[in-house]
Amino acid sequence: MAMDAHQIERLIREALPDATVEIRDLAGDGDHYAAVVVSESFRGKTRVAQHKLVYDALKGRMGGELHALALQTSAPQ
Amino acid sequence: MTDAHQTIDNAVKSNDVMLFMKGTKQFPQCGFSGQVVQILDYLGVDYTTMNVLEDDGIRNGIKAYSNWPTIPQLYVKGEFIGGCDIIREMFQAGELQSHMTANGISMRDTAA
C-alpha cells in the first residue's frame, strides 16, 4: 500500500501546524519519499526526538504502509 | 520479557556498536542499511550486526524496543542513536565521529 505525498503532508501539518513541509517522490512509485520538515517544535530537541515527532504524526504508517521516507528535520533559522 | 526482547537487549548491552539491519555487512539487502554500513566501514569502527530479515521476532521486536518504526537502527554503548537519515546527517556534520570518540569507540585514523 502506497501513500501519496499530499496525505503525508497533511498528517504532518495536523500534528505540527507551524511546519514547513516539502515532499519529493524519489522513485515515482508512491513508496519512496524524501521530506524536509522545518518546525519550531524541533528546537532544542535531539535528531532522534525530531524524527520521532514526524513518525508520530504519521500515526504508525511509517515502516509499514510507508516503506521509505528519507527525513530531514530542523528548527527555523 | 519475550525471547526476542531478551536477545535484542543482550546484543545492545554487550556490543559497543550494534547495528540492526536488513542483510549483512557483506551483503546489505536494503539501501538504507547499506548506507549505514558504508559510513561505519569508512570510519573504521568495530561493530556487530544482526540481520532482522532472518527472524521476524527480532524484526518486530527491535521496533518496539526502541519505539522507532524503521530499520536500520544503530546503538552505541547501549544507547539508540538513530536510523539511516540521522546517522548520515550526523556523519556529514562530524557529530557521529565526535559521538564515537566521546564514548571511547576507536576509529581507524581517517583523513581529518
N, CA and C atoms of all chains as a GROMACS GRO file, in nm:
protein
  567
    1MET      N    1   0.083  -0.120   0.000
    1MET     CA    2   0.000   0.000   0.000
    1MET      C    3   0.087   0.125   0.000
    2ALA      N    4   0.065   0.208  -0.095
    2ALA     CA    5   0.144   0.331  -0.103
    2ALA      C    6   0.063   0.449  -0.049
    3MET      N    7   0.132   0.555  -0.018
    3MET     CA    8   0.067   0.677   0.028
    3MET      C    9   0.102   0.788  -0.069
    4ASP      N   10   0.009   0.883  -0.090
    4ASP     CA   11   0.052   0.993  -0.177
    4ASP      C   12   0.109   1.107  -0.095
    5ALA      N   13   0.183   1.191  -0.164
    5ALA     CA   14   0.260   1.297  -0.098
    5ALA      C   15   0.168   1.392  -0.018
    6HIS      N   16   0.049   1.418  -0.074
    6HIS     CA   17  -0.042   1.512  -0.005
    6HIS      C   18  -0.088   1.457   0.129
    7GLN      N   19  -0.110   1.326   0.131
    7GLN     CA   20  -0.156   1.263   0.254
    7GLN      C   21  -0.046   1.272   0.362
    8ILE      N   22   0.078   1.251   0.321
    8ILE     CA   23   0.190   1.261   0.415
    8ILE      C   24   0.199   1.404   0.469
    9GLU      N   25   0.189   1.499   0.378
    9GLU     CA   26   0.200   1.639   0.416
    9GLU      C   27   0.086   1.679   0.511
   10ARG      N   28  -0.033   1.630   0.480
   10ARG     CA   29  -0.150   1.664   0.563
   10ARG      C   30  -0.133   1.611   0.706
   11LEU      N   31  -0.087   1.487   0.717
   11LEU     CA   32  -0.070   1.427   0.850
   11LEU      C   33   0.036   1.504   0.931
   12ILE      N   34   0.144   1.543   0.864
   12ILE     CA   35   0.250   1.615   0.936
   12ILE      C   36   0.197   1.751   0.982
   13ARG      N   37   0.123   1.819   0.894
   13ARG     CA   38   0.069   1.951   0.930
   13ARG      C   39  -0.035   1.944   1.042
   14GLU      N   40  -0.110   1.835   1.044
   14GLU     CA   41  -0.208   1.818   1.152
   14GLU      C   42  -0.139   1.814   1.287
   15ALA      N   43  -0.025   1.745   1.291
   15ALA     CA   44   0.046   1.729   1.419
   15ALA      C   45   0.134   1.850   1.449
   16LEU      N   46   0.190   1.910   1.345
   16LEU     CA   47   0.282   2.023   1.362
   16LEU      C   48   0.233   2.139   1.274
   17PRO      N   49   0.134   2.212   1.324
   17PRO     CA   50   0.066   2.311   1.239
   17PRO      C   51   0.158   2.421   1.184
   18ASP      N   52   0.268   2.450   1.254
   18ASP     CA   53   0.355   2.558   1.206
   18ASP      C   54   0.456   2.509   1.102
   19ALA      N   55   0.457   2.379   1.075
   19ALA     CA   56   0.565   2.322   0.996
   19ALA      C   57   0.564   2.362   0.849
   20THR      N   58   0.684   2.381   0.796
   20THR     CA   59   0.703   2.390   0.652
   20THR      C   60   0.736   2.248   0.607
   21VAL      N   61   0.660   2.195   0.514
   21VAL     CA   62   0.679   2.056   0.472
   21VAL      C   63   0.706   2.052   0.322
   22GLU      N   64   0.814   1.987   0.285
   22GLU     CA   65   0.846   1.975   0.143
   22GLU      C   66   0.868   1.826   0.115
   23ILE      N   67   0.791   1.773   0.021
   23ILE     CA   68   0.799   1.629  -0.004
   23ILE      C   69   0.832   1.602  -0.150
   24ARG      N   70   0.925   1.511  -0.169
   24ARG     CA   71   0.959   1.470  -0.305
   24ARG      C   72   0.938   1.320  -0.319
   25ASP      N   73   0.880   1.281  -0.432
   25ASP     CA   74   0.864   1.139  -0.461
   25ASP      C   75   0.992   1.095  -0.532
   26LEU      N   76   1.074   1.017  -0.461
   26LEU     CA   77   1.209   0.988  -0.510
   26LEU      C   78   1.209   0.896  -0.631
   27ALA      N   79   1.122   0.798  -0.630
   27ALA     CA   80   1.129   0.696  -0.734
   27ALA      C   81   1.007   0.699  -0.827
   28GLY      N   82   0.912   0.788  -0.797
   28GLY     CA   83   0.791   0.794  -0.879
   28GLY      C   84   0.698   0.675  -0.858
   29ASP      N   85   0.723   0.601  -0.749
   29ASP     CA   86   0.642   0.481  -0.726
   29ASP      C   87   0.544   0.498  -0.609
   30GLY      N   88   0.537   0.620  -0.556
   30GLY     CA   89   0.447   0.644  -0.442
   30GLY      C   90   0.490   0.569  -0.318
   31ASP      N   91   0.615   0.529  -0.311
   31ASP     CA   92   0.661   0.449  -0.198
   31ASP      C   93   0.793   0.497  -0.139
   32HIS      N   94   0.867   0.575  -0.216
   32HIS     CA   95   0.997   0.624  -0.168
   32HIS      C   96   0.996   0.778  -0.173
   33TYR      N   97   0.988   0.837  -0.054
   33TYR     CA   98   0.978   0.982  -0.047
   33TYR      C   99   1.095   1.041   0.030
   34ALA      N  100   1.121   1.168   0.002
   34ALA     CA  101   1.211   1.246   0.086
   34ALA      C  102   1.130   1.362   0.141
   35ALA      N  103   1.144   1.390   0.268
   35ALA     CA  104   1.070   1.501   0.328
   35ALA      C  105   1.164   1.592   0.405
   36VAL      N  106   1.146   1.722   0.384
   36VAL     CA  107   1.218   1.821   0.464
   36VAL      C  108   1.113   1.891   0.548
   37VAL      N  109   1.127   1.884   0.680
   37VAL     CA  110   1.028   1.942   0.769
   37VAL      C  111   1.097   2.042   0.860
   38VAL      N  112   1.046   2.166   0.858
   38VAL     CA  113   1.102   2.270   0.943
   38VAL      C  114   0.993   2.315   1.039
   39SER      N  115   1.019   2.306   1.168
   39SER     CA  116   0.917   2.345   1.265
   39SER      C  117   0.982   2.394   1.394
   40GLU      N  118   0.915   2.491   1.454
   40GLU     CA  119   0.964   2.546   1.581
   40GLU      C  120   0.966   2.438   1.689
   41SER      N  121   0.879   2.339   1.677
   41SER     CA  122   0.873   2.236   1.782
   41SER      C  123   0.998   2.148   1.786
   42PHE      N  124   1.085   2.159   1.684
   42PHE     CA  125   1.208   2.080   1.685
   42PHE      C  126   1.319   2.145   1.766
   43ARG      N  127   1.302   2.274   1.796
   43ARG     CA  128   1.412   2.349   1.858
   43ARG      C  129   1.455   2.286   1.991
   44GLY      N  130   1.585   2.267   2.004
   44GLY     CA  131   1.639   2.215   2.128
   44GLY      C  132   1.624   2.064   2.144
   45LYS      N  133   1.563   1.998   2.045
   45LYS     CA  134   1.546   1.853   2.057
   45LYS      C  135   1.656   1.780   1.980
   46THR      N  136   1.687   1.658   2.024
   46THR     CA  137   1.785   1.576   1.952
   46THR      C  138   1.724   1.533   1.819
   47ARG      N  139   1.809   1.488   1.729
   47ARG     CA  140   1.760   1.444   1.597
   47ARG      C  141   1.661   1.328   1.612
   48VAL      N  142   1.693   1.238   1.705
   48VAL     CA  143   1.602   1.124   1.726
   48VAL      C  144   1.464   1.175   1.767
   49ALA      N  145   1.462   1.271   1.858
   49ALA     CA  146   1.334   1.324   1.907
   49ALA      C  147   1.260   1.399   1.795
   50GLN      N  148   1.336   1.469   1.711
   50GLN     CA  149   1.274   1.543   1.600
   50GLN      C  150   1.209   1.446   1.499
   51HIS      N  151   1.283   1.343   1.463
   51HIS     CA  152   1.228   1.246   1.367
   51HIS      C  153   1.109   1.172   1.428
   52LYS      N  154   1.118   1.148   1.559
   52LYS     CA  155   1.010   1.078   1.630
   52LYS      C  156   0.881   1.158   1.620
   53LEU      N  157   0.890   1.290   1.631
   53LEU     CA  158   0.770   1.374   1.620
   53LEU      C  159   0.703   1.356   1.484
   54VAL      N  160   0.784   1.346   1.381
   54VAL     CA  161   0.729   1.327   1.247
   54VAL      C  162   0.670   1.186   1.233
   55TYR      N  163   0.741   1.087   1.283
   55TYR     CA  164   0.688   0.950   1.276
   55TYR      C  165   0.556   0.940   1.353
   56ASP      N  166   0.550   1.005   1.468
   56ASP     CA  167   0.426   1.004   1.546
   56ASP      C  168   0.312   1.067   1.466
   57ALA      N  169   0.344   1.174   1.393
   57ALA     CA  170   0.243   1.241   1.312
   57ALA      C  171   0.187   1.147   1.205
   58LEU      N  172   0.269   1.054   1.161
   58LEU     CA  173   0.226   0.962   1.055
   58LEU      C  174   0.148   0.842   1.111
   59LYS      N  175   0.126   0.846   1.241
   59LYS     CA  176   0.036   0.752   1.309
   59LYS      C  177   0.056   0.605   1.271
   60GLY      N  178   0.178   0.558   1.284
   60GLY     CA  179   0.202   0.415   1.264
   60GLY      C  180   0.220   0.370   1.121
   61ARG      N  181   0.207   0.463   1.026
   61ARG     CA  182   0.221   0.422   0.886
   61ARG      C  183   0.367   0.404   0.847
   62MET      N  184   0.454   0.475   0.917
   62MET     CA  185   0.596   0.467   0.886
   62MET      C  186   0.648   0.326   0.915
   63GLY      N  187   0.721   0.271   0.821
   63GLY     CA  188   0.775   0.137   0.841
   63GLY      C  189   0.677   0.030   0.795
   64GLY      N  190   0.551   0.069   0.772
   64GLY     CA  191   0.453  -0.026   0.724
   64GLY      C  192   0.407   0.016   0.586
   65GLU      N  193   0.291   0.084   0.586
   65GLU     CA  194   0.233   0.136   0.463
   65GLU      C  195   0.332   0.223   0.387
   66LEU      N  196   0.408   0.300   0.464
   66LEU     CA  197   0.507   0.389   0.405
   66LEU      C  198   0.644   0.327   0.427
   67HIS      N  199   0.698   0.271   0.321
   67HIS     CA  200   0.823   0.195   0.335
   67HIS      C  201   0.943   0.287   0.357
   68ALA      N  202   0.950   0.392   0.278
   68ALA     CA  203   1.074   0.470   0.280
   68ALA      C  204   1.047   0.619   0.277
   69LEU      N  205   1.087   0.684   0.383
   69LEU     CA  206   1.076   0.829   0.390
   69LEU      C  207   1.210   0.881   0.442
   70ALA      N  208   1.289   0.937   0.350
   70ALA     CA  209   1.417   0.996   0.391
   70ALA      C  210   1.384   1.130   0.454
   71LEU      N  211   1.420   1.144   0.580
   71LEU     CA  212   1.371   1.257   0.658
   71LEU      C  213   1.482   1.353   0.697
   72GLN      N  214   1.454   1.480   0.680
   72GLN     CA  215   1.547   1.583   0.725
   72GLN      C  216   1.467   1.685   0.804
   73THR      N  217   1.507   1.709   0.928
   73THR     CA  218   1.429   1.798   1.014
   73THR      C  219   1.517   1.910   1.068
   74SER      N  220   1.457   2.025   1.092
   74SER     CA  221   1.531   2.132   1.159
   74SER      C  222   1.433   2.236   1.213
   75ALA      N  223   1.483   2.318   1.306
   75ALA     CA  224   1.406   2.432   1.354
   75ALA      C  225   1.432   2.548   1.258
   76PRO      N  226   1.340   2.644   1.251
   76PRO     CA  227   1.363   2.758   1.161
   76PRO      C  228   1.492   2.831   1.199
   77GLN      N  229   1.561   2.882   1.098
   77GLN     CA  230   1.688   2.955   1.122
   77GLN      C  231   1.661   3.084   1.198
   78MET      N  232   0.911  -1.079   2.972
   78MET     CA  233   1.005  -1.040   2.866
   78MET      C  234   1.012  -1.152   2.761
   79THR      N  235   0.993  -1.120   2.635
   79THR     CA  236   0.995  -1.222   2.530
   79THR      C  237   1.138  -1.260   2.496
   80ASP      N  238   1.156  -1.373   2.428
   80ASP     CA  239   1.289  -1.415   2.385
   80ASP      C  240   1.353  -1.311   2.295
   81ALA      N  241   1.273  -1.257   2.201
   81ALA     CA  242   1.327  -1.158   2.107
   81ALA      C  243   1.378  -1.036   2.183
   82HIS      N  244   1.297  -0.990   2.279
   82HIS     CA  245   1.336  -0.873   2.357
   82HIS      C  246   1.468  -0.900   2.430
   83GLN      N  247   1.478  -1.021   2.486
   83GLN     CA  248   1.598  -1.060   2.560
   83GLN      C  249   1.721  -1.064   2.468
   84THR      N  250   1.702  -1.121   2.350
   84THR     CA  251   1.811  -1.130   2.253
   84THR      C  252   1.858  -0.991   2.212
   85ILE      N  253   1.762  -0.902   2.186
   85ILE     CA  254   1.795  -0.765   2.146
   85ILE      C  255   1.868  -0.694   2.260
   86ASP      N  256   1.813  -0.706   2.378
   86ASP     CA  257   1.871  -0.639   2.494
   86ASP      C  258   2.016  -0.685   2.518
   87ASN      N  259   2.039  -0.816   2.506
   87ASN     CA  260   2.175  -0.869   2.522
   87ASN      C  261   2.269  -0.812   2.417
   88ALA      N  262   2.222  -0.810   2.292
   88ALA     CA  263   2.306  -0.762   2.181
   88ALA      C  264   2.342  -0.616   2.202
   89VAL      N  265   2.243  -0.536   2.242
   89VAL     CA  266   2.265  -0.392   2.260
   89VAL      C  267   2.362  -0.366   2.376
   90LYS      N  268   2.348  -0.446   2.482
   90LYS     CA  269   2.429  -0.420   2.601
   90LYS      C  270   2.568  -0.482   2.595
   91SER      N  271   2.586  -0.586   2.511
   91SER     CA  272   2.717  -0.650   2.510
   91SER      C  273   2.803  -0.611   2.390
   92ASN      N  274   2.752  -0.524   2.302
   92ASN     CA  275   2.832  -0.477   2.190
   92ASN      C  276   2.836  -0.324   2.192
   93ASP      N  277   2.958  -0.270   2.190
   93ASP     CA  278   2.973  -0.124   2.197
   93ASP      C  279   2.903  -0.053   2.081
   94VAL      N  280   2.918  -0.110   1.962
   94VAL     CA  281   2.850  -0.053   1.845
   94VAL      C  282   2.769  -0.166   1.781
   95MET      N  283   2.638  -0.154   1.789
   95MET     CA  284   2.548  -0.261   1.745
   95MET      C  285   2.453  -0.208   1.639
   96LEU      N  286   2.451  -0.273   1.524
   96LEU     CA  287   2.364  -0.230   1.415
   96LEU      C  288   2.264  -0.340   1.379
   97PHE      N  289   2.136  -0.306   1.390
   97PHE     CA  290   2.030  -0.395   1.344
   97PHE      C  291   1.999  -0.353   1.201
   98MET      N  292   2.009  -0.447   1.108
   98MET     CA  293   1.998  -0.411   0.967
   98MET      C  294   1.928  -0.519   0.885
   99LYS      N  295   1.897  -0.483   0.761
   99LYS     CA  296   1.843  -0.582   0.668
   99LYS      C  297   1.960  -0.634   0.586
  100GLY      N  298   1.987  -0.764   0.600
  100GLY     CA  299   2.103  -0.822   0.533
  100GLY      C  300   2.224  -0.822   0.624
  101THR      N  301   2.340  -0.838   0.564
  101THR     CA  302   2.464  -0.846   0.640
  101THR      C  303   2.560  -0.736   0.594
  102LYS      N  304   2.666  -0.716   0.672
  102LYS     CA  305   2.771  -0.621   0.634
  102LYS      C  306   2.815  -0.643   0.491
  103GLN      N  307   2.840  -0.772   0.460
  103GLN     CA  308   2.892  -0.809   0.328
  103GLN      C  309   2.784  -0.796   0.220
  104PHE      N  310   2.657  -0.813   0.261
  104PHE     CA  311   2.550  -0.813   0.162
  104PHE      C  312   2.423  -0.747   0.218
  105PRO      N  313   2.429  -0.613   0.229
  105PRO     CA  314   2.308  -0.543   0.277
  105PRO      C  315   2.194  -0.565   0.179
  106GLN      N  316   2.074  -0.584   0.231
  106GLN     CA  317   1.961  -0.610   0.143
  106GLN      C  318   1.861  -0.495   0.138
  107CYS      N  319   1.908  -0.377   0.177
  107CYS     CA  320   1.826  -0.258   0.168
  107CYS      C  321   1.924  -0.140   0.161
  108GLY      N  322   1.890  -0.042   0.078
  108GLY     CA  323   1.980   0.071   0.057
  108GLY      C  324   2.010   0.149   0.184
  109PHE      N  325   1.911   0.160   0.272
  109PHE     CA  326   1.930   0.236   0.395
  109PHE      C  327   2.030   0.165   0.486
  110SER      N  328   2.014   0.034   0.500
  110SER     CA  329   2.109  -0.044   0.579
  110SER      C  330   2.248  -0.034   0.518
  111GLY      N  331   2.254  -0.040   0.386
  111GLY     CA  332   2.381  -0.034   0.316
  111GLY      C  333   2.455   0.097   0.342
  112GLN      N  334   2.380   0.206   0.350
  112GLN     CA  335   2.444   0.336   0.375
  112GLN      C  336   2.510   0.342   0.512
  113VAL      N  337   2.442   0.287   0.612
  113VAL     CA  338   2.498   0.290   0.747
  113VAL      C  339   2.624   0.203   0.754
  114VAL      N  340   2.621   0.087   0.688
  114VAL     CA  341   2.739   0.000   0.681
  114VAL      C  342   2.856   0.076   0.618
  115GLN      N  343   2.828   0.146   0.509
  115GLN     CA  344   2.934   0.223   0.441
  115GLN      C  345   2.996   0.326   0.532
  116ILE      N  346   2.911   0.396   0.608
  116ILE     CA  347   2.961   0.500   0.698
  116ILE      C  348   3.048   0.439   0.808
  117LEU      N  349   2.999   0.330   0.869
  117LEU     CA  350   3.075   0.268   0.978
  117LEU      C  351   3.207   0.211   0.925
  118ASP      N  352   3.204   0.152   0.806
  118ASP     CA  353   3.326   0.099   0.746
  118ASP      C  354   3.424   0.212   0.714
  119TYR      N  355   3.370   0.322   0.665
  119TYR     CA  356   3.455   0.437   0.633
  119TYR      C  357   3.526   0.487   0.759
  120LEU      N  358   3.452   0.491   0.870
  120LEU     CA  359   3.511   0.539   0.995
  120LEU      C  360   3.607   0.437   1.054
  121GLY      N  361   3.596   0.313   1.009
  121GLY     CA  362   3.684   0.209   1.062
  121GLY      C  363   3.650   0.172   1.205
  122VAL      N  364   3.519   0.168   1.233
  122VAL     CA  365   3.471   0.132   1.366
  122VAL      C  366   3.448  -0.019   1.372
  123ASP      N  367   3.478  -0.081   1.485
  123ASP     CA  368   3.441  -0.220   1.506
  123ASP      C  369   3.294  -0.226   1.543
  124TYR      N  370   3.215  -0.302   1.469
  124TYR     CA  371   3.073  -0.309   1.502
  124TYR      C  372   3.018  -0.447   1.474
  125THR      N  373   2.907  -0.476   1.540
  125THR     CA  374   2.840  -0.605   1.525
  125THR      C  375   2.706  -0.580   1.458
  126THR      N  376   2.665  -0.671   1.372
  126THR     CA  377   2.534  -0.653   1.309
  126THR      C  378   2.444  -0.771   1.338
  127MET      N  379   2.314  -0.746   1.330
  127MET     CA  380   2.216  -0.854   1.338
  127MET      C  381   2.122  -0.835   1.220
  128ASN      N  382   2.098  -0.942   1.146
  128ASN     CA  383   2.012  -0.937   1.028
  128ASN      C  384   1.867  -0.962   1.068
  129VAL      N  385   1.786  -0.857   1.063
  129VAL     CA  386   1.647  -0.871   1.108
  129VAL      C  387   1.562  -0.955   1.013
  130LEU      N  388   1.612  -0.972   0.889
  130LEU     CA  389   1.534  -1.049   0.792
  130LEU      C  390   1.533  -1.199   0.825
  131GLU      N  391   1.625  -1.239   0.913
  131GLU     CA  392   1.633  -1.381   0.948
  131GLU      C  393   1.535  -1.419   1.059
  132ASP      N  394   1.476  -1.321   1.122
  132ASP     CA  395   1.392  -1.351   1.237
  132ASP      C  396   1.284  -1.245   1.255
  133ASP      N  397   1.160  -1.283   1.229
  133ASP     CA  398   1.050  -1.187   1.240
  133ASP      C  399   1.032  -1.135   1.381
  134GLY      N  400   1.067  -1.218   1.480
  134GLY     CA  401   1.056  -1.175   1.620
  134GLY      C  402   1.150  -1.057   1.646
  135ILE      N  403   1.272  -1.066   1.592
  135ILE     CA  404   1.368  -0.957   1.607
  135ILE      C  405   1.324  -0.837   1.524
  136ARG      N  406   1.277  -0.865   1.403
  136ARG     CA  407   1.238  -0.757   1.312
  136ARG      C  408   1.130  -0.668   1.373
  137ASN      N  409   1.031  -0.730   1.436
  137ASN     CA  410   0.925  -0.652   1.500
  137ASN      C  411   0.967  -0.607   1.639
  138GLY      N  412   1.043  -0.694   1.707
  138GLY     CA  413   1.085  -0.664   1.843
  138GLY      C  414   1.173  -0.540   1.853
  139ILE      N  415   1.257  -0.520   1.754
  139ILE     CA  416   1.350  -0.406   1.761
  139ILE      C  417   1.273  -0.274   1.750
  140LYS      N  418   1.162  -0.276   1.676
  140LYS     CA  419   1.081  -0.154   1.662
  140LYS      C  420   1.014  -0.119   1.795
  141ALA      N  421   0.974  -0.222   1.867
  141ALA     CA  422   0.913  -0.200   1.998
  141ALA      C  423   1.019  -0.158   2.100
  142TYR      N  424   1.136  -0.222   2.090
  142TYR     CA  425   1.245  -0.197   2.185
  142TYR      C  426   1.283  -0.050   2.187
  143SER      N  427   1.295   0.008   2.068
  143SER     CA  428   1.341   0.147   2.056
  143SER      C  429   1.225   0.244   2.042
  144ASN      N  430   1.104   0.190   2.022
  144ASN     CA  431   0.990   0.273   1.985
  144ASN      C  432   1.023   0.356   1.862
  145TRP      N  433   1.078   0.288   1.764
  145TRP     CA  434   1.123   0.352   1.640
  145TRP      C  435   1.077   0.262   1.525
  146PRO      N  436   1.013   0.318   1.421
  146PRO     CA  437   0.943   0.232   1.326
  146PRO      C  438   1.026   0.170   1.215
  147THR      N  439   1.150   0.213   1.199
  147THR     CA  440   1.223   0.167   1.080
  147THR      C  441   1.355   0.101   1.115
  148ILE      N  442   1.409   0.031   1.017
  148ILE     CA  443   1.537  -0.038   1.026
  148ILE      C  444   1.620   0.015   0.910
  149PRO      N  445   1.746   0.044   0.923
  149PRO     CA  446   1.839   0.008   1.030
  149PRO      C  447   1.825   0.090   1.158
  150GLN      N  448   1.883   0.036   1.264
  150GLN     CA  449   1.891   0.107   1.392
  150GLN      C  450   2.031   0.087   1.449
  151LEU      N  451   2.094   0.199   1.486
  151LEU     CA  452   2.229   0.192   1.540
  151LEU      C  453   2.230   0.225   1.689
  152TYR      N  454   2.300   0.141   1.765
  152TYR     CA  455   2.316   0.163   1.910
  152TYR      C  456   2.464   0.176   1.942
  153VAL      N  457   2.497   0.275   2.024
  153VAL     CA  458   2.634   0.291   2.071
  153VAL      C  459   2.632   0.288   2.223
  154LYS      N  460   2.709   0.194   2.280
  154LYS     CA  461   2.714   0.178   2.426
  154LYS      C  462   2.574   0.170   2.486
  155GLY      N  463   2.489   0.092   2.421
  155GLY     CA  464   2.355   0.068   2.475
  155GLY      C  465   2.253   0.176   2.446
  156GLU      N  466   2.296   0.284   2.380
  156GLU     CA  467   2.204   0.394   2.355
  156GLU      C  468   2.163   0.399   2.208
  157PHE      N  469   2.034   0.412   2.182
  157PHE     CA  470   1.984   0.423   2.046
  157PHE      C  471   2.026   0.558   1.988
  158ILE      N  472   2.094   0.555   1.875
  158ILE     CA  473   2.143   0.678   1.813
  158ILE      C  474   2.051   0.725   1.702
  159GLY      N  475   2.003   0.632   1.619
  159GLY     CA  476   1.912   0.672   1.514
  159GLY      C  477   1.912   0.573   1.400
  160GLY      N  478   1.835   0.609   1.297
  160GLY     CA  479   1.828   0.531   1.175
  160GLY      C  480   1.918   0.592   1.069
  161CYS      N  481   1.896   0.551   0.946
  161CYS     CA  482   1.985   0.590   0.837
  161CYS      C  483   1.999   0.742   0.819
  162ASP      N  484   1.887   0.813   0.818
  162ASP     CA  485   1.894   0.957   0.791
  162ASP      C  486   1.972   1.030   0.899
  163ILE      N  487   1.948   0.992   1.024
  163ILE     CA  488   2.015   1.057   1.136
  163ILE      C  489   2.165   1.026   1.134
  164ILE      N  490   2.198   0.901   1.107
  164ILE     CA  491   2.339   0.862   1.102
  164ILE      C  492   2.410   0.938   0.990
  165ARG      N  493   2.344   0.949   0.875
  165ARG     CA  494   2.406   1.020   0.763
  165ARG      C  495   2.425   1.169   0.796
  166GLU      N  496   2.322   1.231   0.853
  166GLU     CA  497   2.333   1.373   0.890
  166GLU      C  498   2.443   1.394   0.993
  167MET      N  499   2.447   1.304   1.093
  167MET     CA  500   2.549   1.317   1.198
  167MET      C  501   2.689   1.298   1.139
  168PHE      N  502   2.701   1.202   1.048
  168PHE     CA  503   2.831   1.175   0.985
  168PHE      C  504   2.876   1.298   0.907
  169GLN      N  505   2.784   1.355   0.827
  169GLN     CA  506   2.821   1.469   0.744
  169GLN      C  507   2.857   1.591   0.828
  170ALA      N  508   2.797   1.602   0.945
  170ALA     CA  509   2.826   1.716   1.033
  170ALA      C  510   2.945   1.689   1.124
  171GLY      N  511   3.001   1.568   1.118
  171GLY     CA  512   3.113   1.534   1.206
  171GLY      C  513   3.068   1.493   1.346
  172GLU      N  514   2.935   1.490   1.368
  172GLU     CA  515   2.884   1.460   1.502
  172GLU      C  516   2.896   1.312   1.537
  173LEU      N  517   2.887   1.227   1.434
  173LEU     CA  518   2.897   1.083   1.461
  173LEU      C  519   3.038   1.050   1.509
  174GLN      N  520   3.136   1.111   1.443
  174GLN     CA  521   3.275   1.089   1.481
  174GLN      C  522   3.298   1.135   1.626
  175SER      N  523   3.248   1.254   1.661
  175SER     CA  524   3.271   1.302   1.797
  175SER      C  525   3.193   1.219   1.899
  176HIS      N  526   3.076   1.168   1.856
  176HIS     CA  527   2.999   1.082   1.947
  176HIS      C  528   3.076   0.952   1.976
  177MET      N  529   3.139   0.897   1.874
  177MET     CA  530   3.218   0.775   1.892
  177MET      C  531   3.336   0.802   1.987
  178THR      N  532   3.406   0.911   1.960
  178THR     CA  533   3.521   0.948   2.043
  178THR      C  534   3.478   0.969   2.187
  179ALA      N  535   3.368   1.041   2.206
  179ALA     CA  536   3.320   1.070   2.341
  179ALA      C  537   3.283   0.942   2.416
  180ASN      N  538   3.246   0.838   2.341
  180ASN     CA  539   3.209   0.711   2.404
  180ASN      C  540   3.324   0.611   2.407
  181GLY      N  541   3.443   0.658   2.372
  181GLY     CA  542   3.561   0.573   2.379
  181GLY      C  543   3.566   0.465   2.272
  182ILE      N  544   3.497   0.489   2.159
  182ILE     CA  545   3.499   0.393   2.048
  182ILE      C  546   3.614   0.433   1.955
  183SER      N  547   3.704   0.339   1.929
  183SER     CA  548   3.817   0.377   1.845
  183SER      C  549   3.781   0.366   1.698
  184MET      N  550   3.837   0.460   1.622
  184MET     CA  551   3.816   0.462   1.478
  184MET      C  552   3.951   0.452   1.411
  185ARG      N  553   3.953   0.390   1.295
  185ARG     CA  554   4.076   0.389   1.218
  185ARG      C  555   4.108   0.535   1.184
  186ASP      N  556   4.234   0.567   1.179
  186ASP     CA  557   4.272   0.705   1.154
  186ASP      C  558   4.233   0.747   1.012
  187THR      N  559   4.120   0.817   0.999
  187THR     CA  560   4.080   0.864   0.866
  187THR      C  561   4.130   1.006   0.848
  188ALA      N  562   4.146   1.048   0.725
  188ALA     CA  563   4.195   1.184   0.696
  188ALA      C  564   4.103   1.285   0.762
  189ALA      N  565   4.161   1.378   0.831
  189ALA     CA  566   4.082   1.479   0.903
  189ALA      C  567   4.022   1.579   0.805
   0.00000   0.00000   0.00000
